Amino acid sequence: MRDLTVAVLLSLVLLACNRAGTTIQSTSSDEGGQSASWAHIDNGAGRFECRKSATGSCHYLLYVQQCAPDAPLAGCSARVIRSFTLAAGQSRDVSGLPAQVRLCQDHHAMPVAPDCAH
């Protein structure tokens, strides 16, 4: 079930073209109900919103990939920058993020990097 939710979320990711930085909006629906989250990351700062969650919470994992020069992506490891959980309706601002930060989000459990990005 978790894999299906992650696949649905990743397939519905929308990148905004009219704002600086990266905006990610995801929505999903399963037998438990509907879930929606939103994130915007720009210039080392991020805003994360758990707009709606069938489970009552959104789990966020911020990480960077660490790769040896000329290594295939499969040989990369992940260094977690921060992880947190928000209740439905909550938001959080995070500063001091590195330029190459990546985001994974799930409504059922804390994601595990870098597998959450596939």
N, C-alpha and C positions, 0 to 999 in steps of 0.2 A: 504494500500500500504506500509506504514512504517513497519508494522508487517511482511509483506512478505519480504521486504528488509533485515530486521534484521534477520529473519529466514535463508535467503539465506547466509548472511554474516557469521552467526554462523555455518552453516553447512559446509562452505568452509574454516574455520579456519585451518591453518596448523601450527603445532608446530615444530620448527627446532630442530634437534637432534645434530647437529654438532657445536653448539655455546653454550656458557654459557648463563644463563638467559633464557628468553622466547621471542621468535619471533612469531609474529602474522601477517599473511598476509591474506587479504580478498579481494575477487573480487565479483562483482555482475553485473547483466545485467537486465535491465527492459526496458519498452517502451521509457524511457528517454535517454537511452544510457548505456555505461559501466562505472563502477567505480572500483577503486582499491586503497587500502591503505596498509601501512606496519608499524609495530611498533616493537621495540626491547627494552626490559626492563631487566636490569641486575645491581645488586648491588647498588640499589638506584638511578639509572640514566636511562632515557629513551630517545629514538629517535623516532619521529613520522613523517611519510611522507604521504601526500595526493598526491598520484601519479596521479590519474585521478578521476574525479567526474562528473557524468552526471548533477549534480546540480551546479557544480562549486566550491563546498566546502566540507570539511570533518569536522565533529563535534566530539570531543573527550571528554570523561568524565573519570577521574581517581578517584577511590574511594576505601575505605576499608569497609569490613563488620564488624559490631559491634554486637556480639552475647553474650547473657548471658551464663554462663557456663551450659552445658547440655541442652541448648535450641535447638529446631528444627530450621533448616535453615530458615523456613518460618517466624520464630519469630525474625530474624535479621533485623537490620536497616543498612543504608548505611551512611557513612560520606564522603562527597565529598572532595577530596584532591585538585583537580584542574579541570577546564573545559576550553576548548579553541576551536577555529575554525581556520582551515587552508584553504587557497584557493588552488585549484588544482595546483600541481607543487611545493607547499611550504613544508618545513619541520621545525621541532622544536625539540630542545634538552631540556629536563627537568631534573633537579637534585633534590636531597633531597627527593626522593620517599621512602615511608615505604616498608619494605620487603613484606608485604602481599597486595600490591596494585593490584587492578583489573582495567580492561580497558573495556569501551564500546565505540563503534564508529558507527556513522550513517552519511549518505550522505544527508539526508533530514531535520533533526532537531536535536537539542541537546538531547541526550539520557537522560533518567531518571533512576537513580540507586535505588534499585538493580534490578528493572524489566527488564532492558536492557540485563541482563546476562542470562535470561531464554530462 
